[in-house]
Amino acid sequence: MTEAYSPAFSRNDKGPIANWFWTVDRGLLAAALTLMGLGVALSFASSPAAILADQSISDPFHYSWRMMVFSGAGLVMLLGTSFFSPKGVRRIALAALFCAIVTMMLLPFIGDEVKGAARWINLGPFSLQPSEFAKPGLIVFSAWMFAEGQKGEGVPGVSIAFGIWGLTVALLLIQPDIGQTLLITTTFMAVFFMAGVPLKWVAALAAAGAAGIVGLYFSFSHMRDRLSRFGSDDAGATYQIDRASEAIRAGGLVGRGVGEGVMKRSVPDLHTDFIYSVGAEEFGLVLSLIMIALFGFIVLRGMQKAMWLRDPFEQTAAAGLFILIGLQACINMAVNLSLVPTKGMTLPFVSYGGSSMVAMGLTMGLALALTRKRPGAYEPGASLPRRRMLS
């Protein structure tokens, strides 16, 4: 006689793991884990071609084994942080932001310069890119400060948030890292807007943002070069984007097949910034749409959950984290599709890179922690309370 099936965790189980299992959004978790799995799978497709640029590596799956380690570390970070309470989320975000800012201050002195930018610290077999951890830390911290400013208890939350944002941007521009600067600034402004900004501030910030982009254009020669090359008719000027676009077109609907990609061999940085084109060539439009759907689900489902949250801090912080993931994914895929100039930006959960994978695990873990079901946190479909506007 067969035994009746029983779930791994009972709803009556009061243990921490069971409580987490029944309160975390399992759909969002499954989507993130699926993207991680796709990243590992695509690393086996890209690694043999990627090592051709480095004759010192003999193992054709060198990057694949490392990607498995990075994904494991990112998974541990994601699951570990998703257990935190909102108070714990604030603490870990503040710690991540503080450590990232201190480390970025040290980059001009101890950082490794790669392609004219000092963004990494060499830690032996691995390299650390602190700006990856500054992103989720800044978003959560800013949401916290904006929420404190709404209470009207004398805390200059808006001033503090803008001050830390300005410091972070200044440190990014010193490296320089224009792509991360634009990503962080756009997400920060989105959080500011969601916190309750008068429309006159929106217009002022939009004008300031446009002026800032113009200033960056005239201040950084490599930004001008990339923009001029992007609009150039010279084939050599857009080599990276052209090769990636050719790989995507060659994949067609269902792709060339596992390991059968040809164009990927001529795509620079194919295992990092251009992993999307590798997947598109070998698995076609089908895999491309699956990845887009997974990111779309994470953003839309996450924003819906954030909208239902009642606490202003939890609402804006969760929404900001989901926007950060979605915006970074959009930028990476837009580069691969030759829609925007090249930027050194990874595809979340999919691209090779230890700092990126662990930081994305932190970002998703914090978002899952904020959107967990807690007594009084939110009620699906319920109207949100009116919030104090920032003044």
Solvent accessible surface area in square Angstrom, and as a share of the most:
residue,aa,sasa,rsa
1,M,242,1.08
2,T,128,0.75
3,E,167,0.75
4,A,97,0.75
5,Y,192,0.73
6,S,81,0.52
7,P,75,0.47
8,A,94,0.73
9,F,55,0.23
10,S,55,0.35
11,R,167,0.61
12,N,125,0.64
13,D,65,0.34
14,K,177,0.75
15,G,25,0.24
16,P,105,0.66
17,I,96,0.49
18,A,2,0.02
19,N,71,0.36
20,W,25,0.09
21,F,58,0.24
22,W,50,0.17
23,T,20,0.12
24,V,5,0.03
25,D,9,0.05
26,R,101,0.37
27,G,33,0.32
28,L,0,0.00
29,L,18,0.09
30,A,54,0.42
31,A,5,0.04
32,A,0,0.00
33,L,66,0.33
34,T,62,0.36
35,L,0,0.00
36,M,10,0.04
37,G,41,0.40
38,L,36,0.18
39,G,0,0.00
40,V,32,0.18
41,A,55,0.42
42,L,1,0.01
43,S,4,0.03
44,F,67,0.28
45,A,9,0.07
46,S,0,0.00
47,S,0,0.00
48,P,47,0.29
49,A,11,0.09
50,A,9,0.07
51,I,19,0.10
52,L,109,0.54
53,A,99,0.77
54,D,52,0.27
55,Q,159,0.71
56,S,102,0.66
57,I,33,0.17
58,S,109,0.70
59,D,55,0.28
60,P,58,0.37
61,F,70,0.29
62,H,53,0.24
63,Y,32,0.12
64,S,0,0.00
65,W,122,0.43
66,R,57,0.21
67,M,0,0.00
68,M,93,0.41
69,V,91,0.53
70,F,15,0.06
71,S,10,0.07
72,G,33,0.31
73,A,45,0.35
74,G,0,0.00
75,L,62,0.31
76,V,109,0.63
77,M,58,0.26
78,L,0,0.00
79,L,56,0.28
80,G,39,0.38
81,T,4,0.02
82,S,0,0.00
83,F,82,0.34
84,F,80,0.33
85,S,60,0.39
86,P,19,0.12
87,K,110,0.47
88,G,9,0.09
89,V,0,0.00
90,R,55,0.20
91,R,163,0.59
92,I,40,0.20
93,A,0,0.00
94,L,76,0.38
95,A,53,0.41
96,A,16,0.13
97,L,5,0.03
98,F,134,0.56
99,C,78,0.47
100,A,4,0.03
101,I,15,0.07
102,V,60,0.34
103,T,25,0.15
104,M,3,0.02
105,M,88,0.39
106,L,81,0.40
107,L,2,0.01
108,P,76,0.48
109,F,166,0.69
110,I,94,0.48
111,G,22,0.21
112,D,55,0.29
113,E,127,0.57
114,V,70,0.40
115,K,172,0.73
116,G,52,0.50
117,A,6,0.05
118,A,19,0.15
119,R,36,0.13
120,W,63,0.22
121,I,20,0.10
122,N,85,0.44
123,L,101,0.50
124,G,59,0.57
125,P,93,0.59
126,F,84,0.35
127,S,60,0.38
128,L,54,0.27
129,Q,19,0.08
130,P,3,0.02
131,S,1,0.00
132,E,6,0.03
133,F,35,0.15
134,A,0,0.00
135,K,1,0.01
136,P,1,0.01
137,G,0,0.00
138,L,0,0.00
139,I,1,0.01
140,V,0,0.00
141,F,19,0.08
142,S,0,0.00
143,A,0,0.00
144,W,63,0.22
145,M,18,0.08
146,F,1,0.00
147,A,9,0.07
148,E,35,0.16
149,G,23,0.22
150,Q,10,0.05
151,K,104,0.44
152,G,57,0.55
153,E,129,0.58
154,G,74,0.71
155,V,58,0.33
156,P,80,0.50
157,G,1,0.01
158,V,31,0.18
159,S,76,0.49
160,I,66,0.33
161,A,0,0.00
162,F,51,0.21
163,G,43,0.41
164,I,45,0.23
165,W,53,0.19
166,G,30,0.28
167,L,65,0.32
168,T,0,0.00
169,V,19,0.11
170,A,47,0.36
171,L,16,0.08
172,L,0,0.00
173,L,44,0.22
174,I,107,0.54
175,Q,13,0.06
176,P,27,0.17
177,D,4,0.02
178,I,13,0.07
179,G,12,0.11
180,Q,3,0.01
181,T,5,0.03
182,L,47,0.23
183,L,1,0.00
184,I,1,0.01
185,T,30,0.17
186,T,70,0.41
187,T,0,0.00
188,F,0,0.00
189,M,48,0.22
190,A,26,0.20
191,V,0,0.00
192,F,1,0.01
193,F,113,0.47
194,M,44,0.20
195,A,1,0.00
196,G,11,0.11
197,V,9,0.05
198,P,32,0.20
199,L,143,0.71
200,K,148,0.63
201,W,72,0.25
202,V,53,0.30
203,A,66,0.51
204,A,61,0.47
205,L,43,0.21
206,A,64,0.50
207,A,65,0.50
208,A,61,0.47
209,G,36,0.35
210,A,58,0.45
211,A,65,0.50
212,G,37,0.35
213,I,89,0.45
214,V,83,0.47
215,G,34,0.33
216,L,21,0.11
217,Y,74,0.28
218,F,140,0.58
219,S,81,0.52
220,F,40,0.17
221,S,64,0.41
222,H,62,0.28
223,M,19,0.09
224,R,79,0.29
225,D,68,0.35
226,R,82,0.30
227,L,73,0.36
228,S,69,0.45
229,R,99,0.36
230,F,68,0.28
231,G,66,0.64
232,S,43,0.28
233,D,151,0.78
234,D,88,0.46
235,A,74,0.57
236,G,57,0.54
237,A,22,0.17
238,T,21,0.12
239,Y,100,0.38
240,Q,55,0.25
241,I,6,0.03
242,D,40,0.21
243,R,45,0.17
244,A,0,0.00
245,S,14,0.09
246,E,47,0.21
247,A,0,0.00
248,I,33,0.17
249,R,164,0.60
250,A,38,0.29
251,G,5,0.04
252,G,43,0.42
253,L,119,0.59
254,V,106,0.61
255,G,19,0.18
256,R,107,0.39
257,G,26,0.25
258,V,117,0.67
259,G,44,0.42
260,E,103,0.46
261,G,0,0.00
262,V,73,0.42
263,M,48,0.21
264,K,13,0.06
265,R,153,0.56
266,S,40,0.26
267,V,5,0.03
268,P,44,0.27
269,D,44,0.23
270,L,8,0.04
271,H,26,0.12
272,T,28,0.16
273,D,25,0.13
274,F,4,0.02
275,I,2,0.01
276,Y,6,0.02
277,S,0,0.00
278,V,0,0.00
279,G,0,0.00
280,A,2,0.01
281,E,0,0.00
282,E,1,0.00
283,F,65,0.27
284,G,1,0.01
285,L,85,0.42
286,V,70,0.40
287,L,16,0.08
288,S,5,0.03
289,L,96,0.48
290,I,79,0.40
291,M,0,0.00
292,I,74,0.38
293,A,64,0.49
294,L,30,0.15
295,F,7,0.03
296,G,29,0.28
297,F,85,0.36
298,I,0,0.00
299,V,34,0.19
300,L,131,0.65
301,R,79,0.29
302,G,0,0.00
303,M,59,0.26
304,Q,69,0.31
305,K,7,0.03
306,A,1,0.01
307,M,102,0.46
308,W,43,0.15
309,L,0,0.00
310,R,82,0.30
311,D,57,0.30
312,P,40,0.25
313,F,7,0.03
314,E,18,0.08
315,Q,20,0.09
316,T,3,0.02
317,A,0,0.00
318,A,0,0.00
319,A,4,0.03
320,G,0,0.00
321,L,0,0.00
322,F,0,0.00
323,I,37,0.19
324,L,0,0.00
325,I,0,0.00
326,G,8,0.08
327,L,48,0.24
328,Q,0,0.00
329,A,1,0.01
330,C,78,0.47
331,I,29,0.15
332,N,3,0.01
333,M,17,0.07
334,A,18,0.14
335,V,4,0.02
336,N,0,0.00
337,L,72,0.36
338,S,44,0.28
339,L,119,0.59
340,V,46,0.27
341,P,22,0.14
342,T,24,0.14
343,K,47,0.20
344,G,40,0.38
345,M,5,0.02
346,T,18,0.11
347,L,1,0.00
348,P,0,0.00
349,F,2,0.01
350,V,1,0.01
351,S,2,0.02
352,Y,28,0.11
353,G,17,0.16
354,G,17,0.16
355,S,13,0.08
356,S,8,0.05
357,M,2,0.01
358,V,29,0.17
359,A,2,0.01
360,M,3,0.01
361,G,0,0.00
362,L,5,0.02
363,T,1,0.00
364,M,0,0.00
365,G,0,0.00
366,L,0,0.00
367,A,0,0.00
368,L,0,0.00
369,A,0,0.00
370,L,0,0.00
371,T,0,0.00
372,R,22,0.08
373,K,119,0.51
374,R,58,0.21
375,P,144,0.90
376,G,66,0.64
377,A,12,0.09
378,Y,23,0.09
379,E,103,0.46
380,P,98,0.62
381,G,65,0.62
382,A,32,0.25
383,S,97,0.63
384,L,70,0.35
385,P,67,0.42
386,R,236,0.86
387,R,79,0.29
388,R,145,0.53
389,M,109,0.48
390,L,7,0.03
391,S,123,0.79
